[in-house]
Amino acid sequence: MESGTWNAHLLRRRWKPTKERLAESAKHQQLLIRIHRACSWIQCVEDSGDVALDERLVFQWIALNALYGRWDDARREPISDAKTLSAFLDQLFRTDAEGRLGKLLAEERELVMTIFEDPYLSSFFWEAPSPGRAKQTMSTRHQAKTWYVDSRWRMILDRLIERIYLLRCQIVHGAGEHSARP
């Protein structure tokens, strides 16, 4: 199935048999809630129509965060985004037997490369914003060409998520600092 055909309705339909099986056990309640929240936010994006792109990004990030975020019961606080997102991505790649993530990144290569060439989405740029720094951020785009040739999908996704997370931080916190990392 091509990436462009996925939507909240299809995700819910494909999830339903697993959901029904897991619903029988109390130990899976958190997972069931997380998937429900993620699908609800994806549906919100789909229903949003002409809403601004920044709002759509925030809604999509909430959906993603519903999947990767974790709570530290002992400390009574969320576990850091960096740790939980990395673990989530590890799990995605371990369970992606059909290579769908790589296929999606290959299909969306032009968009990925556009994101990599945008200096405002680079934490390196924000360390000391200048035209020279903006030009230096192009190195990620050049590196990404090699990552694509070598099928280094995890590297591509990690760098892409870093840039999207920076944009998310700019929108939510009004910040462009280099400290904004997942």
Rosetta blueprint (number, residue, H / E / L):
1 M L
2 E L
3 S H
4 G H
5 T H
6 W L
7 N L
8 A H
9 H H
10 L H
11 L H
12 R H
13 R H
14 R H
15 W H
16 K H
17 P H
18 T H
19 K H
20 E H
21 R H
22 L H
23 A L
24 E L
25 S L
26 A H
27 K H
28 H H
29 Q H
30 Q H
31 L H
32 L H
33 I H
34 R H
35 I H
36 H H
37 R H
38 A H
39 C H
40 S H
41 W H
42 I H
43 Q H
44 C H
45 V H
46 E H
47 D H
48 S L
49 G L
50 D L
51 V L
52 A L
53 L H
54 D H
55 E H
56 R H
57 L H
58 V H
59 F H
60 Q H
61 W H
62 I H
63 A H
64 L H
65 N H
66 A H
67 L H
68 Y H
69 G L
70 R L
71 W E
72 D E
73 D L
74 A L
75 R L
76 R L
77 E E
78 P E
79 I L
80 S L
81 D H
82 A H
83 K H
84 T H
85 L H
86 S H
87 A H
88 F H
89 L H
90 D H
91 Q H
92 L H
93 F H
94 R H
95 T H
96 D L
97 A L
98 E L
99 G L
100 R H
101 L H
102 G H
103 K H
104 L H
105 L H
106 A H
107 E H
108 E L
109 R H
110 E H
111 L H
112 V H
113 M H
114 T H
115 I H
116 F H
117 E H
118 D L
119 P H
120 Y H
121 L H
122 S L
123 S H
124 F H
125 F H
126 W H
127 E H
128 A L
129 P L
130 S L
131 P H
132 G H
133 R H
134 A H
135 K H
136 Q H
137 T L
138 M H
139 S H
140 T H
141 R H
142 H H
143 Q H
144 A H
145 K H
146 T H
147 W H
148 Y H
149 V H
150 D L
151 S L
152 R L
153 W H
154 R H
155 M H
156 I H
157 L H
158 D H
159 R H
160 L H
161 I H
162 E H
163 R H
164 I H
165 Y H
166 L H
167 L H
168 R H
169 C H
170 Q H
171 I H
172 V H
173 H H
174 G L
175 A L
176 G L
177 E L
178 H L
179 S L
180 A L
181 R L
182 P L
